[in-house]
Amino acid sequence: MTETASRELAEEIISEIQAKKASNIVLLDLSKISDITDYFLISSVSSNVQARVVADVITEKLKRGGHPFKVEGYDSPHWILVDSYSIVFHIFQPDVREFYALENLWGDAPREEFPDE
């Protein structure tokens, strides 16, 4: 997937997870600083149920588009990771997000924040 296609997919998914009340959404552009992935999309949720709903929205969008992916943490949803290779989606409950502080770890990455709706 091209970087532009990855960015477009990320924006589409941001819109869909905002509709499910994911909050504090941040997109980190790792394309110039990492060989692992093009983007990290980080979001917060307020409960285990909401974490699973957001993960389901992401995986359904990826399935419909024929994008390969894997999911980790679905059974213990304080942090669910959906890896579609060009985008890694991190769905955190706030305390876990604060503990791991991925935004600080990748602080040199260009960052875009998406306001809560």
C-alpha positions, 0 to 999 in steps of 0.5 A: 500500500502506498503512503498516500493510500495508507493516509487515506485509509487512516482518515476514513477509519478516524471518521468511523471510530469518532462515530463510536466516540473514540477520543484523543485521536492522534496520527503519527507519521512514521514513514520517514523514521521507521521501517516498521510501519507508515503510521501509528493511529492512537485513540482512547476509549472509556471501557472494555466494551468500547475498546472492542467496538472500536477494534471491530469497526477497524477490522471490518473496514480492513476486511471490506478493503481486502487489507491483511491485519492481525489483532492483539489484546482483544481478550484483555482490552485495556490496549488493543492493537490492530496491525494492518502493516502500513498502519498500526492502530492502538486503542487504549484506555486512558491510564494504559495510554498514559503509562506507555506514552507512545506519543512521547516515545515517537516524539520526533514523528510528525503528529496530527491530532483529531478533535473529539466530535 
